[in-house]
Amino acid sequence: MLLQTDLTTPLESPANYVPAINAQKTFRHILDICLKDSNAYGNTYFARYFEWQGVCREQWFYRCVASDMLQSQGVFVTKCAHQDYAHETFPFQTVECHLNSFNVRACSFHLLFRFYVDGVLASTGFQQIVFASHDRKIIRLPKSVIEEIRLYEDAQFVPKG
């Protein structure tokens, strides 16, 4: 079980989570799968899902939280990232990513990624993001940023079992 104040505790697999439905907002971003994203068998490379997490995270933060990405105040460090798959995806499919936050704290937050193809869940993943100074010491997020991140938070989002 995730301890609210412990930045080092790994989370259970996202497959053990229910989809976030209790957030005020959910960020959505569309991705198109191309041939370059697939292997010789025609299914999507494992690494692309992590790339898509980064694309969706950056688009969400830029469009919804802080367009300056807080560059003058510090840096965002991805402490951990995880991805689980429900079924394969293939070139020329359109993927819709749904992003929500959970476990929002003073210096860190988690992001939940749900990837859908034709309305069917294809994959889920999460990242733990920590805010740090330019010399890589963990620091508090600005209060206004925490307030924006909380708009996407599912406060009831907890691991099953």
Chimera marker file (.cmm) of the C-alpha trace (Angstrom):
<marker_set name="trace">
<marker id="1" x="0.000" y="0.000" z="0.000" r="1" g="1" b="0" radius="0.5"/>
<marker id="2" x="1.315" y="3.452" z="-0.891" r="1" g="1" b="0" radius="0.5"/>
<marker id="3" x="2.172" y="5.599" z="2.092" r="1" g="1" b="0" radius="0.5"/>
<marker id="4" x="1.059" y="9.156" z="1.446" r="1" g="1" b="0" radius="0.5"/>
<marker id="5" x="4.320" y="10.752" z="2.610" r="1" g="1" b="0" radius="0.5"/>
<marker id="6" x="6.816" y="8.196" z="1.317" r="1" g="1" b="0" radius="0.5"/>
<marker id="7" x="8.405" y="9.152" z="-2.008" r="1" g="1" b="0" radius="0.5"/>
<marker id="8" x="10.265" y="5.846" z="-2.253" r="1" g="1" b="0" radius="0.5"/>
<marker id="9" x="7.384" y="3.390" z="-1.963" r="1" g="1" b="0" radius="0.5"/>
<marker id="10" x="6.662" y="1.724" z="-5.318" r="1" g="1" b="0" radius="0.5"/>
<marker id="11" x="3.050" y="1.600" z="-6.382" r="1" g="1" b="0" radius="0.5"/>
<marker id="12" x="1.147" y="-1.539" z="-7.172" r="1" g="1" b="0" radius="0.5"/>
<marker id="13" x="0.592" y="-2.321" z="-10.829" r="1" g="1" b="0" radius="0.5"/>
<marker id="14" x="-1.905" y="0.019" z="-12.559" r="1" g="1" b="0" radius="0.5"/>
<marker id="15" x="-3.795" y="-3.114" z="-13.555" r="1" g="1" b="0" radius="0.5"/>
<marker id="16" x="-4.923" y="-3.136" z="-9.915" r="1" g="1" b="0" radius="0.5"/>
<marker id="17" x="-6.425" y="0.336" z="-10.241" r="1" g="1" b="0" radius="0.5"/>
<marker id="18" x="-9.894" y="1.283" z="-11.354" r="1" g="1" b="0" radius="0.5"/>
<marker id="19" x="-10.090" y="3.982" z="-14.044" r="1" g="1" b="0" radius="0.5"/>
<marker id="20" x="-10.158" y="7.505" z="-12.604" r="1" g="1" b="0" radius="0.5"/>
<marker id="21" x="-13.745" y="8.706" z="-12.592" r="1" g="1" b="0" radius="0.5"/>
<marker id="22" x="-13.859" y="11.007" z="-9.562" r="1" g="1" b="0" radius="0.5"/>
<marker id="23" x="-11.729" y="13.880" z="-10.882" r="1" g="1" b="0" radius="0.5"/>
<marker id="24" x="-13.069" y="17.327" z="-11.776" r="1" g="1" b="0" radius="0.5"/>
<marker id="25" x="-11.143" y="17.191" z="-15.049" r="1" g="1" b="0" radius="0.5"/>
<marker id="26" x="-9.470" y="14.613" z="-17.283" r="1" g="1" b="0" radius="0.5"/>
<marker id="27" x="-6.910" y="15.678" z="-19.886" r="1" g="1" b="0" radius="0.5"/>
<marker id="28" x="-7.270" y="13.966" z="-23.269" r="1" g="1" b="0" radius="0.5"/>
<marker id="29" x="-4.662" y="13.818" z="-26.016" r="1" g="1" b="0" radius="0.5"/>
<marker id="30" x="-4.821" y="12.039" z="-29.381" r="1" g="1" b="0" radius="0.5"/>
<marker id="31" x="-1.880" y="10.045" z="-30.754" r="1" g="1" b="0" radius="0.5"/>
<marker id="32" x="-1.621" y="8.341" z="-34.137" r="1" g="1" b="0" radius="0.5"/>
<marker id="33" x="0.362" y="5.117" z="-34.442" r="1" g="1" b="0" radius="0.5"/>
<marker id="34" x="2.695" y="5.082" z="-37.458" r="1" g="1" b="0" radius="0.5"/>
<marker id="35" x="4.752" y="2.333" z="-39.076" r="1" g="1" b="0" radius="0.5"/>
<marker id="36" x="7.857" y="3.597" z="-37.257" r="1" g="1" b="0" radius="0.5"/>
<marker id="37" x="6.084" y="2.772" z="-33.979" r="1" g="1" b="0" radius="0.5"/>
<marker id="38" x="5.755" y="-0.935" z="-34.788" r="1" g="1" b="0" radius="0.5"/>
<marker id="39" x="7.971" y="-4.003" z="-34.982" r="1" g="1" b="0" radius="0.5"/>
<marker id="40" x="8.231" y="-6.745" z="-37.626" r="1" g="1" b="0" radius="0.5"/>
<marker id="41" x="5.082" y="-8.378" z="-36.236" r="1" g="1" b="0" radius="0.5"/>
<marker id="42" x="3.153" y="-5.159" z="-36.737" r="1" g="1" b="0" radius="0.5"/>
<marker id="43" x="2.411" y="-4.421" z="-33.092" r="1" g="1" b="0" radius="0.5"/>
<marker id="44" x="3.504" y="-1.297" z="-31.244" r="1" g="1" b="0" radius="0.5"/>
<marker id="45" x="6.950" y="-1.181" z="-29.647" r="1" g="1" b="0" radius="0.5"/>
<marker id="46" x="6.947" y="-1.384" z="-25.844" r="1" g="1" b="0" radius="0.5"/>
<marker id="47" x="8.998" y="1.825" z="-25.579" r="1" g="1" b="0" radius="0.5"/>
<marker id="48" x="6.394" y="3.892" z="-27.460" r="1" g="1" b="0" radius="0.5"/>
<marker id="49" x="4.003" y="3.755" z="-24.510" r="1" g="1" b="0" radius="0.5"/>
<marker id="50" x="6.622" y="5.434" z="-22.310" r="1" g="1" b="0" radius="0.5"/>
<marker id="51" x="7.257" y="7.983" z="-25.050" r="1" g="1" b="0" radius="0.5"/>
<marker id="52" x="3.508" y="8.645" z="-25.211" r="1" g="1" b="0" radius="0.5"/>
<marker id="53" x="3.402" y="9.084" z="-21.430" r="1" g="1" b="0" radius="0.5"/>
<marker id="54" x="6.003" y="11.835" z="-21.814" r="1" g="1" b="0" radius="0.5"/>
<marker id="55" x="4.199" y="13.507" z="-24.715" r="1" g="1" b="0" radius="0.5"/>
<marker id="56" x="0.871" y="13.510" z="-22.867" r="1" g="1" b="0" radius="0.5"/>
<marker id="57" x="2.467" y="14.665" z="-19.605" r="1" g="1" b="0" radius="0.5"/>
<marker id="58" x="4.190" y="17.597" z="-21.332" r="1" g="1" b="0" radius="0.5"/>
<marker id="59" x="1.081" y="18.595" z="-23.304" r="1" g="1" b="0" radius="0.5"/>
<marker id="60" x="-1.029" y="18.491" z="-20.119" r="1" g="1" b="0" radius="0.5"/>
<marker id="61" x="1.433" y="20.513" z="-18.096" r="1" g="1" b="0" radius="0.5"/>
<marker id="62" x="1.954" y="23.087" z="-20.867" r="1" g="1" b="0" radius="0.5"/>
<marker id="63" x="-1.738" y="23.483" z="-21.772" r="1" g="1" b="0" radius="0.5"/>
<marker id="64" x="-3.370" y="23.072" z="-18.369" r="1" g="1" b="0" radius="0.5"/>
<marker id="65" x="-0.963" y="23.762" z="-15.514" r="1" g="1" b="0" radius="0.5"/>
<marker id="66" x="1.923" y="26.136" z="-16.361" r="1" g="1" b="0" radius="0.5"/>
<marker id="67" x="2.893" y="27.053" z="-19.911" r="1" g="1" b="0" radius="0.5"/>
<marker id="68" x="6.373" y="28.122" z="-18.769" r="1" g="1" b="0" radius="0.5"/>
<marker id="69" x="6.889" y="24.569" z="-17.413" r="1" g="1" b="0" radius="0.5"/>
<marker id="70" x="8.265" y="26.288" z="-14.242" r="1" g="1" b="0" radius="0.5"/>
<marker id="71" x="11.680" y="26.418" z="-15.933" r="1" g="1" b="0" radius="0.5"/>
<marker id="72" x="12.878" y="29.399" z="-13.897" r="1" g="1" b="0" radius="0.5"/>
<marker id="73" x="11.946" y="27.720" z="-10.605" r="1" g="1" b="0" radius="0.5"/>
<marker id="74" x="13.158" y="24.166" z="-11.027" r="1" g="1" b="0" radius="0.5"/>
<marker id="75" x="12.915" y="20.912" z="-12.935" r="1" g="1" b="0" radius="0.5"/>
<marker id="76" x="10.577" y="17.955" z="-13.022" r="1" g="1" b="0" radius="0.5"/>
<marker id="77" x="12.182" y="14.593" z="-12.387" r="1" g="1" b="0" radius="0.5"/>
<marker id="78" x="10.412" y="11.363" z="-13.314" r="1" g="1" b="0" radius="0.5"/>
<marker id="79" x="11.133" y="9.208" z="-10.270" r="1" g="1" b="0" radius="0.5"/>
<marker id="80" x="9.445" y="6.111" z="-11.674" r="1" g="1" b="0" radius="0.5"/>
<marker id="81" x="7.318" y="5.048" z="-14.616" r="1" g="1" b="0" radius="0.5"/>
<marker id="82" x="5.288" y="1.915" z="-15.218" r="1" g="1" b="0" radius="0.5"/>
<marker id="83" x="3.144" y="0.527" z="-18.018" r="1" g="1" b="0" radius="0.5"/>
<marker id="84" x="0.730" y="-2.438" z="-18.217" r="1" g="1" b="0" radius="0.5"/>
<marker id="85" x="-1.004" y="-3.689" z="-21.343" r="1" g="1" b="0" radius="0.5"/>
<marker id="86" x="-4.538" y="-4.906" z="-21.894" r="1" g="1" b="0" radius="0.5"/>
<marker id="87" x="-4.190" y="-5.623" z="-25.624" r="1" g="1" b="0" radius="0.5"/>
<marker id="88" x="-1.980" y="-4.885" z="-28.621" r="1" g="1" b="0" radius="0.5"/>
<marker id="89" x="-2.116" y="-1.799" z="-30.784" r="1" g="1" b="0" radius="0.5"/>
<marker id="90" x="-1.135" y="-1.508" z="-34.445" r="1" g="1" b="0" radius="0.5"/>
<marker id="91" x="-0.096" y="1.087" z="-37.038" r="1" g="1" b="0" radius="0.5"/>
<marker id="92" x="-2.747" y="3.514" z="-38.243" r="1" g="1" b="0" radius="0.5"/>
<marker id="93" x="-4.850" y="3.176" z="-35.127" r="1" g="1" b="0" radius="0.5"/>
<marker id="94" x="-5.703" y="6.322" z="-33.195" r="1" g="1" b="0" radius="0.5"/>
<marker id="95" x="-4.911" y="6.239" z="-29.496" r="1" g="1" b="0" radius="0.5"/>
<marker id="96" x="-6.674" y="8.518" z="-27.024" r="1" g="1" b="0" radius="0.5"/>
<marker id="97" x="-4.765" y="9.116" z="-23.806" r="1" g="1" b="0" radius="0.5"/>
<marker id="98" x="-6.678" y="10.079" z="-20.662" r="1" g="1" b="0" radius="0.5"/>
<marker id="99" x="-4.490" y="11.651" z="-17.973" r="1" g="1" b="0" radius="0.5"/>
<marker id="100" x="-5.367" y="12.203" z="-14.330" r="1" g="1" b="0" radius="0.5"/>
<marker id="101" x="-3.316" y="12.933" z="-11.230" r="1" g="1" b="0" radius="0.5"/>
<marker id="102" x="-3.374" y="11.186" z="-7.886" r="1" g="1" b="0" radius="0.5"/>
<marker id="103" x="-1.438" y="11.289" z="-4.623" r="1" g="1" b="0" radius="0.5"/>
<marker id="104" x="-0.696" y="15.012" z="-5.065" r="1" g="1" b="0" radius="0.5"/>
<marker id="105" x="1.757" y="16.205" z="-2.406" r="1" g="1" b="0" radius="0.5"/>
<marker id="106" x="3.796" y="19.331" z="-1.700" r="1" g="1" b="0" radius="0.5"/>
<marker id="107" x="6.840" y="18.182" z="-3.699" r="1" g="1" b="0" radius="0.5"/>
<marker id="108" x="5.499" y="15.410" z="-5.922" r="1" g="1" b="0" radius="0.5"/>
<marker id="109" x="2.502" y="13.923" z="-7.671" r="1" g="1" b="0" radius="0.5"/>
<marker id="110" x="1.558" y="10.839" z="-9.634" r="1" g="1" b="0" radius="0.5"/>
<marker id="111" x="0.031" y="10.748" z="-13.091" r="1" g="1" b="0" radius="0.5"/>
<marker id="112" x="-2.230" y="7.996" z="-14.354" r="1" g="1" b="0" radius="0.5"/>
<marker id="113" x="-2.281" y="7.321" z="-18.097" r="1" g="1" b="0" radius="0.5"/>
<marker id="114" x="-5.038" y="5.323" z="-19.777" r="1" g="1" b="0" radius="0.5"/>
<marker id="115" x="-4.620" y="4.604" z="-23.485" r="1" g="1" b="0" radius="0.5"/>
<marker id="116" x="-7.762" y="3.759" z="-25.474" r="1" g="1" b="0" radius="0.5"/>
<marker id="117" x="-8.254" y="2.538" z="-29.049" r="1" g="1" b="0" radius="0.5"/>
<marker id="118" x="-11.823" y="2.793" z="-30.351" r="1" g="1" b="0" radius="0.5"/>
<marker id="119" x="-13.026" y="3.310" z="-26.779" r="1" g="1" b="0" radius="0.5"/>
<marker id="120" x="-11.399" y="0.088" z="-25.530" r="1" g="1" b="0" radius="0.5"/>
<marker id="121" x="-8.686" y="0.283" z="-22.866" r="1" g="1" b="0" radius="0.5"/>
<marker id="122" x="-5.409" y="-0.834" z="-24.470" r="1" g="1" b="0" radius="0.5"/>
<marker id="123" x="-2.978" y="0.073" z="-21.700" r="1" g="1" b="0" radius="0.5"/>
<marker id="124" x="-2.553" y="1.834" z="-18.369" r="1" g="1" b="0" radius="0.5"/>
<marker id="125" x="0.504" y="3.368" z="-16.792" r="1" g="1" b="0" radius="0.5"/>
<marker id="126" x="1.698" y="5.798" z="-14.188" r="1" g="1" b="0" radius="0.5"/>
<marker id="127" x="4.579" y="8.101" z="-13.351" r="1" g="1" b="0" radius="0.5"/>
<marker id="128" x="5.740" y="9.652" z="-10.123" r="1" g="1" b="0" radius="0.5"/>
<marker id="129" x="6.957" y="13.199" z="-10.746" r="1" g="1" b="0" radius="0.5"/>
<marker id="130" x="9.122" y="15.073" z="-8.232" r="1" g="1" b="0" radius="0.5"/>
<marker id="131" x="9.850" y="18.812" z="-8.378" r="1" g="1" b="0" radius="0.5"/>
<marker id="132" x="13.477" y="19.773" z="-7.743" r="1" g="1" b="0" radius="0.5"/>
<marker id="133" x="15.657" y="22.860" z="-7.763" r="1" g="1" b="0" radius="0.5"/>
<marker id="134" x="18.145" y="23.325" z="-10.582" r="1" g="1" b="0" radius="0.5"/>
<marker id="135" x="20.775" y="21.701" z="-8.355" r="1" g="1" b="0" radius="0.5"/>
<marker id="136" x="18.450" y="18.647" z="-8.058" r="1" g="1" b="0" radius="0.5"/>
<marker id="137" x="17.311" y="19.116" z="-4.446" r="1" g="1" b="0" radius="0.5"/>
<marker id="138" x="13.642" y="18.284" z="-3.891" r="1" g="1" b="0" radius="0.5"/>
<marker id="139" x="11.572" y="21.444" z="-3.334" r="1" g="1" b="0" radius="0.5"/>
<marker id="140" x="7.911" y="22.339" z="-2.928" r="1" g="1" b="0" radius="0.5"/>
<marker id="141" x="5.723" y="22.961" z="-5.930" r="1" g="1" b="0" radius="0.5"/>
<marker id="142" x="4.183" y="26.445" z="-6.044" r="1" g="1" b="0" radius="0.5"/>
<marker id="143" x="0.776" y="26.472" z="-4.342" r="1" g="1" b="0" radius="0.5"/>
<marker id="144" x="-0.975" y="27.664" z="-7.517" r="1" g="1" b="0" radius="0.5"/>
<marker id="145" x="0.492" y="24.714" z="-9.430" r="1" g="1" b="0" radius="0.5"/>
<marker id="146" x="-0.674" y="22.225" z="-6.804" r="1" g="1" b="0" radius="0.5"/>
<marker id="147" x="-4.170" y="23.731" z="-7.055" r="1" g="1" b="0" radius="0.5"/>
<marker id="148" x="-4.190" y="23.220" z="-10.845" r="1" g="1" b="0" radius="0.5"/>
<marker id="149" x="-2.865" y="19.659" z="-10.572" r="1" g="1" b="0" radius="0.5"/>
<marker id="150" x="-5.586" y="18.856" z="-8.017" r="1" g="1" b="0" radius="0.5"/>
<marker id="151" x="-8.277" y="19.695" z="-10.595" r="1" g="1" b="0" radius="0.5"/>
<marker id="152" x="-7.193" y="16.490" z="-12.384" r="1" g="1" b="0" radius="0.5"/>
<marker id="153" x="-6.824" y="14.461" z="-9.186" r="1" g="1" b="0" radius="0.5"/>
<marker id="154" x="-8.948" y="11.508" z="-8.296" r="1" g="1" b="0" radius="0.5"/>
<marker id="155" x="-8.672" y="11.836" z="-4.521" r="1" g="1" b="0" radius="0.5"/>
<marker id="156" x="-10.417" y="8.470" z="-4.021" r="1" g="1" b="0" radius="0.5"/>
<marker id="157" x="-7.978" y="6.707" z="-6.336" r="1" g="1" b="0" radius="0.5"/>
<marker id="158" x="-6.408" y="3.865" z="-4.334" r="1" g="1" b="0" radius="0.5"/>
<marker id="159" x="-4.937" y="0.477" z="-5.186" r="1" g="1" b="0" radius="0.5"/>
<marker id="160" x="-7.265" y="-2.492" z="-5.013" r="1" g="1" b="0" radius="0.5"/>
<marker id="161" x="-6.557" y="-5.318" z="-2.604" r="1" g="1" b="0" radius="0.5"/>
<link id1="1" id2="2" r="1" g="1" b="0" radius="0.2"/>
<link id1="2" id2="3" r="1" g="1" b="0" radius="0.2"/>
<link id1="3" id2="4" r="1" g="1" b="0" radius="0.2"/>
<link id1="4" id2="5" r="1" g="1" b="0" radius="0.2"/>
<link id1="5" id2="6" r="1" g="1" b="0" radius="0.2"/>
<link id1="6" id2="7" r="1" g="1" b="0" radius="0.2"/>
<link id1="7" id2="8" r="1" g="1" b="0" radius="0.2"/>
<link id1="8" id2="9" r="1" g="1" b="0" radius="0.2"/>
<link id1="9" id2="10" r="1" g="1" b="0" radius="0.2"/>
<link id1="10" id2="11" r="1" g="1" b="0" radius="0.2"/>
<link id1="11" id2="12" r="1" g="1" b="0" radius="0.2"/>
<link id1="12" id2="13" r="1" g="1" b="0" radius="0.2"/>
<link id1="13" id2="14" r="1" g="1" b="0" radius="0.2"/>
<link id1="14" id2="15" r="1" g="1" b="0" radius="0.2"/>
<link id1="15" id2="16" r="1" g="1" b="0" radius="0.2"/>
<link id1="16" id2="17" r="1" g="1" b="0" radius="0.2"/>
<link id1="17" id2="18" r="1" g="1" b="0" radius="0.2"/>
<link id1="18" id2="19" r="1" g="1" b="0" radius="0.2"/>
<link id1="19" id2="20" r="1" g="1" b="0" radius="0.2"/>
<link id1="20" id2="21" r="1" g="1" b="0" radius="0.2"/>
<link id1="21" id2="22" r="1" g="1" b="0" radius="0.2"/>
<link id1="22" id2="23" r="1" g="1" b="0" radius="0.2"/>
<link id1="23" id2="24" r="1" g="1" b="0" radius="0.2"/>
<link id1="24" id2="25" r="1" g="1" b="0" radius="0.2"/>
<link id1="25" id2="26" r="1" g="1" b="0" radius="0.2"/>
<link id1="26" id2="27" r="1" g="1" b="0" radius="0.2"/>
<link id1="27" id2="28" r="1" g="1" b="0" radius="0.2"/>
<link id1="28" id2="29" r="1" g="1" b="0" radius="0.2"/>
<link id1="29" id2="30" r="1" g="1" b="0" radius="0.2"/>
<link id1="30" id2="31" r="1" g="1" b="0" radius="0.2"/>
<link id1="31" id2="32" r="1" g="1" b="0" radius="0.2"/>
<link id1="32" id2="33" r="1" g="1" b="0" radius="0.2"/>
<link id1="33" id2="34" r="1" g="1" b="0" radius="0.2"/>
<link id1="34" id2="35" r="1" g="1" b="0" radius="0.2"/>
<link id1="35" id2="36" r="1" g="1" b="0" radius="0.2"/>
<link id1="36" id2="37" r="1" g="1" b="0" radius="0.2"/>
<link id1="37" id2="38" r="1" g="1" b="0" radius="0.2"/>
<link id1="38" id2="39" r="1" g="1" b="0" radius="0.2"/>
<link id1="39" id2="40" r="1" g="1" b="0" radius="0.2"/>
<link id1="40" id2="41" r="1" g="1" b="0" radius="0.2"/>
<link id1="41" id2="42" r="1" g="1" b="0" radius="0.2"/>
<link id1="42" id2="43" r="1" g="1" b="0" radius="0.2"/>
<link id1="43" id2="44" r="1" g="1" b="0" radius="0.2"/>
<link id1="44" id2="45" r="1" g="1" b="0" radius="0.2"/>
<link id1="45" id2="46" r="1" g="1" b="0" radius="0.2"/>
<link id1="46" id2="47" r="1" g="1" b="0" radius="0.2"/>
<link id1="47" id2="48" r="1" g="1" b="0" radius="0.2"/>
<link id1="48" id2="49" r="1" g="1" b="0" radius="0.2"/>
<link id1="49" id2="50" r="1" g="1" b="0" radius="0.2"/>
<link id1="50" id2="51" r="1" g="1" b="0" radius="0.2"/>
<link id1="51" id2="52" r="1" g="1" b="0" radius="0.2"/>
<link id1="52" id2="53" r="1" g="1" b="0" radius="0.2"/>
<link id1="53" id2="54" r="1" g="1" b="0" radius="0.2"/>
<link id1="54" id2="55" r="1" g="1" b="0" radius="0.2"/>
<link id1="55" id2="56" r="1" g="1" b="0" radius="0.2"/>
<link id1="56" id2="57" r="1" g="1" b="0" radius="0.2"/>
<link id1="57" id2="58" r="1" g="1" b="0" radius="0.2"/>
<link id1="58" id2="59" r="1" g="1" b="0" radius="0.2"/>
<link id1="59" id2="60" r="1" g="1" b="0" radius="0.2"/>
<link id1="60" id2="61" r="1" g="1" b="0" radius="0.2"/>
<link id1="61" id2="62" r="1" g="1" b="0" radius="0.2"/>
<link id1="62" id2="63" r="1" g="1" b="0" radius="0.2"/>
<link id1="63" id2="64" r="1" g="1" b="0" radius="0.2"/>
<link id1="64" id2="65" r="1" g="1" b="0" radius="0.2"/>
<link id1="65" id2="66" r="1" g="1" b="0" radius="0.2"/>
<link id1="66" id2="67" r="1" g="1" b="0" radius="0.2"/>
<link id1="67" id2="68" r="1" g="1" b="0" radius="0.2"/>
<link id1="68" id2="69" r="1" g="1" b="0" radius="0.2"/>
<link id1="69" id2="70" r="1" g="1" b="0" radius="0.2"/>
<link id1="70" id2="71" r="1" g="1" b="0" radius="0.2"/>
<link id1="71" id2="72" r="1" g="1" b="0" radius="0.2"/>
<link id1="72" id2="73" r="1" g="1" b="0" radius="0.2"/>
<link id1="73" id2="74" r="1" g="1" b="0" radius="0.2"/>
<link id1="74" id2="75" r="1" g="1" b="0" radius="0.2"/>
<link id1="75" id2="76" r="1" g="1" b="0" radius="0.2"/>
<link id1="76" id2="77" r="1" g="1" b="0" radius="0.2"/>
<link id1="77" id2="78" r="1" g="1" b="0" radius="0.2"/>
<link id1="78" id2="79" r="1" g="1" b="0" radius="0.2"/>
<link id1="79" id2="80" r="1" g="1" b="0" radius="0.2"/>
<link id1="80" id2="81" r="1" g="1" b="0" radius="0.2"/>
<link id1="81" id2="82" r="1" g="1" b="0" radius="0.2"/>
<link id1="82" id2="83" r="1" g="1" b="0" radius="0.2"/>
<link id1="83" id2="84" r="1" g="1" b="0" radius="0.2"/>
<link id1="84" id2="85" r="1" g="1" b="0" radius="0.2"/>
<link id1="85" id2="86" r="1" g="1" b="0" radius="0.2"/>
<link id1="86" id2="87" r="1" g="1" b="0" radius="0.2"/>
<link id1="87" id2="88" r="1" g="1" b="0" radius="0.2"/>
<link id1="88" id2="89" r="1" g="1" b="0" radius="0.2"/>
<link id1="89" id2="90" r="1" g="1" b="0" radius="0.2"/>
<link id1="90" id2="91" r="1" g="1" b="0" radius="0.2"/>
<link id1="91" id2="92" r="1" g="1" b="0" radius="0.2"/>
<link id1="92" id2="93" r="1" g="1" b="0" radius="0.2"/>
<link id1="93" id2="94" r="1" g="1" b="0" radius="0.2"/>
<link id1="94" id2="95" r="1" g="1" b="0" radius="0.2"/>
<link id1="95" id2="96" r="1" g="1" b="0" radius="0.2"/>
<link id1="96" id2="97" r="1" g="1" b="0" radius="0.2"/>
<link id1="97" id2="98" r="1" g="1" b="0" radius="0.2"/>
<link id1="98" id2="99" r="1" g="1" b="0" radius="0.2"/>
<link id1="99" id2="100" r="1" g="1" b="0" radius="0.2"/>
<link id1="100" id2="101" r="1" g="1" b="0" radius="0.2"/>
<link id1="101" id2="102" r="1" g="1" b="0" radius="0.2"/>
<link id1="102" id2="103" r="1" g="1" b="0" radius="0.2"/>
<link id1="103" id2="104" r="1" g="1" b="0" radius="0.2"/>
<link id1="104" id2="105" r="1" g="1" b="0" radius="0.2"/>
<link id1="105" id2="106" r="1" g="1" b="0" radius="0.2"/>
<link id1="106" id2="107" r="1" g="1" b="0" radius="0.2"/>
<link id1="107" id2="108" r="1" g="1" b="0" radius="0.2"/>
<link id1="108" id2="109" r="1" g="1" b="0" radius="0.2"/>
<link id1="109" id2="110" r="1" g="1" b="0" radius="0.2"/>
<link id1="110" id2="111" r="1" g="1" b="0" radius="0.2"/>
<link id1="111" id2="112" r="1" g="1" b="0" radius="0.2"/>
<link id1="112" id2="113" r="1" g="1" b="0" radius="0.2"/>
<link id1="113" id2="114" r="1" g="1" b="0" radius="0.2"/>
<link id1="114" id2="115" r="1" g="1" b="0" radius="0.2"/>
<link id1="115" id2="116" r="1" g="1" b="0" radius="0.2"/>
<link id1="116" id2="117" r="1" g="1" b="0" radius="0.2"/>
<link id1="117" id2="118" r="1" g="1" b="0" radius="0.2"/>
<link id1="118" id2="119" r="1" g="1" b="0" radius="0.2"/>
<link id1="119" id2="120" r="1" g="1" b="0" radius="0.2"/>
<link id1="120" id2="121" r="1" g="1" b="0" radius="0.2"/>
<link id1="121" id2="122" r="1" g="1" b="0" radius="0.2"/>
<link id1="122" id2="123" r="1" g="1" b="0" radius="0.2"/>
<link id1="123" id2="124" r="1" g="1" b="0" radius="0.2"/>
<link id1="124" id2="125" r="1" g="1" b="0" radius="0.2"/>
<link id1="125" id2="126" r="1" g="1" b="0" radius="0.2"/>
<link id1="126" id2="127" r="1" g="1" b="0" radius="0.2"/>
<link id1="127" id2="128" r="1" g="1" b="0" radius="0.2"/>
<link id1="128" id2="129" r="1" g="1" b="0" radius="0.2"/>
<link id1="129" id2="130" r="1" g="1" b="0" radius="0.2"/>
<link id1="130" id2="131" r="1" g="1" b="0" radius="0.2"/>
<link id1="131" id2="132" r="1" g="1" b="0" radius="0.2"/>
<link id1="132" id2="133" r="1" g="1" b="0" radius="0.2"/>
<link id1="133" id2="134" r="1" g="1" b="0" radius="0.2"/>
<link id1="134" id2="135" r="1" g="1" b="0" radius="0.2"/>
<link id1="135" id2="136" r="1" g="1" b="0" radius="0.2"/>
<link id1="136" id2="137" r="1" g="1" b="0" radius="0.2"/>
<link id1="137" id2="138" r="1" g="1" b="0" radius="0.2"/>
<link id1="138" id2="139" r="1" g="1" b="0" radius="0.2"/>
<link id1="139" id2="140" r="1" g="1" b="0" radius="0.2"/>
<link id1="140" id2="141" r="1" g="1" b="0" radius="0.2"/>
<link id1="141" id2="142" r="1" g="1" b="0" radius="0.2"/>
<link id1="142" id2="143" r="1" g="1" b="0" radius="0.2"/>
<link id1="143" id2="144" r="1" g="1" b="0" radius="0.2"/>
<link id1="144" id2="145" r="1" g="1" b="0" radius="0.2"/>
<link id1="145" id2="146" r="1" g="1" b="0" radius="0.2"/>
<link id1="146" id2="147" r="1" g="1" b="0" radius="0.2"/>
<link id1="147" id2="148" r="1" g="1" b="0" radius="0.2"/>
<link id1="148" id2="149" r="1" g="1" b="0" radius="0.2"/>
<link id1="149" id2="150" r="1" g="1" b="0" radius="0.2"/>
<link id1="150" id2="151" r="1" g="1" b="0" radius="0.2"/>
<link id1="151" id2="152" r="1" g="1" b="0" radius="0.2"/>
<link id1="152" id2="153" r="1" g="1" b="0" radius="0.2"/>
<link id1="153" id2="154" r="1" g="1" b="0" radius="0.2"/>
<link id1="154" id2="155" r="1" g="1" b="0" radius="0.2"/>
<link id1="155" id2="156" r="1" g="1" b="0" radius="0.2"/>
<link id1="156" id2="157" r="1" g="1" b="0" radius="0.2"/>
<link id1="157" id2="158" r="1" g="1" b="0" radius="0.2"/>
<link id1="158" id2="159" r="1" g="1" b="0" radius="0.2"/>
<link id1="159" id2="160" r="1" g="1" b="0" radius="0.2"/>
<link id1="160" id2="161" r="1" g="1" b="0" radius="0.2"/>
</marker_set>
